[in-house]
Amino acid sequence: MSNVMVLVRHGQSEWNLKNLFTGWKDVDLTELGIEEANAAGEKIKAENIKFDVAFTSKLMRAQKTLKIILKVLGQEDLETIEDQRLNERDYGDLTGLNKDDARKKWGDEQVHIWRRSFDTPPPGGESLKGTADRVLPYFNSDILPRYKAGENVIVAAHGNSLRALIMQIESISKEEITSLNLGTGIPMIYVLNEDGSVHSVKKLD
């Protein structure tokens, strides 16, 4: 097998459970989130993948998910690089609000546009385009070169930072990306071509 890049969204967080907009708020995993991270580790272990480097965000839910996965793999000492550019999208004024309450306040359509459009940010926050504008230069300068050097790479991050990344490597349009949902704690194994596009992808759900 050629070298791989594994992308995994963090396990369920306390605010996922409460249906709150989380963004940059640093919340912990739930018991289910911890179980999801352990299960992700077991699924990766079954694929016999040994990593050379790990990347994650500056937020606890992604870091903890990664630590649990690496513990299952017996790779707790793996070189791990934390960077704010992999953080979740910043939801601005929506942060901490219940999604149903936000719909009551601004209306279903407006909240849907903020959540799902490519380039319309919520008040005081980031659009998916804004998230991509910080994630992709970092991915291209720091993460992709490690993969291209023949290393096995794992990236533990967030729904929107990973959607931005997947948009590039899978050449998904800004119209199509709005309907892509990433489940919590589900690893995706990518093999990339020379140009950084996808050769194959395997979802371990």
C-alpha positions as CSV (number, residue, x, y, z in Angstrom):
1,M,0.0,0.0,0.0
2,S,1.3,3.5,-0.8
3,N,1.5,6.0,1.9
4,V,-1.8,7.4,3.3
5,M,-3.4,10.5,4.7
6,V,-6.1,9.9,7.3
7,L,-8.6,12.6,8.1
8,V,-10.8,12.3,11.1
9,R,-13.3,14.7,12.7
10,H,-13.2,14.8,16.5
11,G,-15.7,12.6,18.5
12,Q,-18.9,14.1,19.8
13,S,-18.4,17.1,21.9
14,E,-20.4,18.4,24.8
15,W,-21.8,21.2,22.6
16,N,-22.6,18.8,19.7
17,L,-24.7,16.9,22.2
18,K,-26.5,20.1,23.3
19,N,-27.0,21.2,19.6
20,L,-25.1,24.4,20.2
21,F,-22.9,26.3,17.7
22,T,-19.4,25.5,18.9
23,G,-16.8,27.1,16.6
24,W,-13.7,28.2,18.5
25,K,-15.2,27.5,22.0
26,D,-13.0,25.0,23.6
27,V,-15.3,22.2,24.8
28,D,-14.5,18.7,25.8
29,L,-15.6,15.3,24.4
30,T,-18.7,13.5,25.8
31,E,-18.5,9.9,26.9
32,L,-19.8,9.0,23.5
33,G,-17.1,11.2,21.9
34,I,-14.4,9.3,23.8
35,E,-16.0,6.0,22.6
36,E,-16.0,7.3,19.1
37,A,-12.3,8.2,19.3
38,N,-11.4,4.8,20.7
39,A,-13.5,3.1,17.9
40,A,-11.7,5.2,15.3
41,G,-8.4,4.1,16.7
42,E,-9.4,0.4,16.5
43,K,-10.6,0.9,12.9
44,I,-7.3,2.5,11.9
45,K,-5.3,-0.3,13.8
46,A,-7.2,-2.9,11.8
47,E,-5.8,-1.3,8.6
48,N,-2.2,-1.7,10.0
49,I,-1.4,1.9,9.5
50,K,1.6,3.4,11.4
51,F,1.8,7.2,11.3
52,D,4.9,9.3,10.8
53,V,3.3,12.7,11.9
54,A,0.0,14.0,13.2
55,F,-1.6,17.4,12.8
56,T,-4.4,18.8,14.9
57,S,-6.0,22.1,15.9
58,K,-5.6,24.2,19.0
59,L,-9.0,22.9,20.3
60,M,-9.2,20.3,23.0
61,R,-11.9,18.1,21.3
62,A,-9.7,17.5,18.3
63,Q,-6.5,17.1,20.4
64,K,-8.1,14.6,22.7
65,T,-9.6,12.6,19.9
66,L,-6.1,12.3,18.3
67,K,-4.5,11.4,21.7
68,I,-7.0,8.6,22.2
69,I,-6.5,7.3,18.6
70,L,-2.7,7.3,19.0
71,K,-2.9,5.5,22.4
72,V,-4.9,2.7,20.8
73,L,-2.3,2.5,18.1
74,G,0.6,2.5,20.6
75,Q,1.9,5.7,19.0
76,E,1.5,8.2,21.9
77,D,5.0,9.6,21.3
78,L,4.2,10.5,17.6
79,E,5.4,13.9,16.4
80,T,2.2,16.0,16.8
81,I,1.8,19.5,15.4
82,E,-1.0,21.7,16.7
83,D,-2.0,24.7,14.7
84,Q,-4.9,27.2,15.0
85,R,-5.3,27.2,11.3
86,L,-7.0,23.8,11.6
87,N,-9.5,25.1,14.1
88,E,-13.2,24.8,13.5
89,R,-15.0,27.6,11.6
90,D,-15.6,30.6,13.9
91,Y,-19.4,31.0,14.3
92,G,-19.1,34.5,15.6
93,D,-22.3,35.7,17.3
94,L,-23.9,32.3,16.9
95,T,-21.3,30.6,19.2
96,G,-23.0,29.1,22.2
97,L,-26.5,29.5,20.8
98,N,-28.8,26.5,20.4
99,K,-29.4,25.9,16.7
100,D,-33.2,25.8,17.2
101,D,-33.1,29.1,19.1
102,A,-31.1,30.6,16.4
103,R,-33.7,29.5,13.8
104,K,-36.4,31.1,16.0
105,K,-34.4,34.4,16.2
106,W,-33.3,34.7,12.5
107,G,-35.5,32.3,10.7
108,D,-34.8,28.9,9.2
109,E,-33.6,30.2,5.8
110,Q,-31.1,32.7,7.2
111,V,-29.6,30.2,9.6
112,H,-29.4,27.6,6.9
113,I,-27.5,30.1,4.7
114,W,-25.1,30.8,7.5
115,R,-24.5,27.1,8.2
116,R,-24.4,25.8,4.6
117,S,-23.6,28.5,2.1
118,F,-20.0,28.7,0.9
119,D,-19.3,32.4,1.4
120,T,-21.9,34.0,3.6
121,P,-20.5,34.3,7.2
122,P,-22.7,34.6,10.3
123,P,-22.5,37.9,12.1
124,G,-18.9,38.3,13.5
125,G,-17.9,34.9,12.2
126,E,-16.4,33.0,9.3
127,S,-17.9,31.5,6.2
128,L,-16.7,28.2,4.9
129,K,-14.7,30.2,2.3
130,G,-13.1,32.1,5.2
131,T,-12.2,28.8,6.9
132,A,-10.7,27.5,3.6
133,D,-8.7,30.7,3.2
134,R,-6.7,29.8,6.4
135,V,-6.8,25.9,6.2
136,L,-5.7,25.4,2.6
137,P,-2.5,27.5,2.6
138,Y,-1.4,25.7,5.8
139,F,-2.4,22.3,4.3
140,N,-0.4,23.0,1.1
141,S,2.7,24.4,2.9
142,D,3.0,22.2,6.0
143,I,0.8,19.0,5.7
144,L,0.9,18.0,2.0
145,P,4.7,18.1,1.7
146,R,5.0,15.6,4.6
147,Y,2.7,13.3,2.7
148,K,4.5,13.8,-0.6
149,A,7.8,12.9,1.2
150,G,6.3,9.4,1.7
151,E,5.0,9.8,5.2
152,N,1.8,8.5,6.7
153,V,-0.1,11.5,8.0
154,I,-3.1,11.8,10.3
155,V,-5.1,15.0,10.6
156,A,-7.6,15.3,13.5
157,A,-9.7,18.4,13.1
158,H,-13.3,19.7,12.7
159,G,-16.3,19.4,10.4
160,N,-15.6,22.6,8.6
161,S,-11.8,22.7,8.5
162,L,-11.9,19.2,7.1
163,R,-14.7,20.1,4.6
164,A,-12.5,22.9,3.3
165,L,-9.6,20.5,3.0
166,I,-11.7,17.8,1.3
167,M,-13.1,20.4,-1.1
168,Q,-9.6,20.9,-2.5
169,I,-8.3,17.3,-2.6
170,E,-11.5,15.8,-4.0
171,S,-12.1,18.8,-6.3
172,I,-15.6,19.4,-4.9
173,S,-17.4,22.5,-6.1
174,K,-18.5,25.2,-3.7
175,E,-22.1,24.2,-4.6
176,E,-21.6,20.6,-3.8
177,I,-19.5,21.1,-0.6
178,T,-22.5,22.6,1.1
179,S,-24.2,19.2,1.3
180,L,-21.1,17.3,2.5
181,N,-21.5,16.1,6.2
182,L,-18.7,14.5,8.1
183,G,-19.7,12.2,11.0
184,T,-17.9,12.5,14.3
185,G,-15.0,10.1,14.9
186,I,-15.1,8.5,11.4
187,P,-11.7,8.1,9.8
188,M,-11.2,8.5,6.1
189,I,-8.1,7.0,4.5
190,Y,-6.9,8.9,1.4
191,V,-4.2,7.9,-1.1
192,L,-3.3,11.0,-3.1
193,N,-1.8,11.4,-6.6
194,E,1.4,13.3,-7.3
195,D,-0.6,16.6,-7.8
196,G,-2.4,16.2,-4.5
197,S,-5.7,15.0,-5.9
198,V,-7.4,11.9,-4.7
199,H,-6.4,8.5,-6.0
200,S,-8.6,6.6,-3.6
201,V,-10.6,7.1,-0.4
202,K,-11.8,4.6,2.1
203,K,-14.3,5.6,4.8
204,L,-14.1,3.6,8.0
205,D,-17.7,3.9,9.2
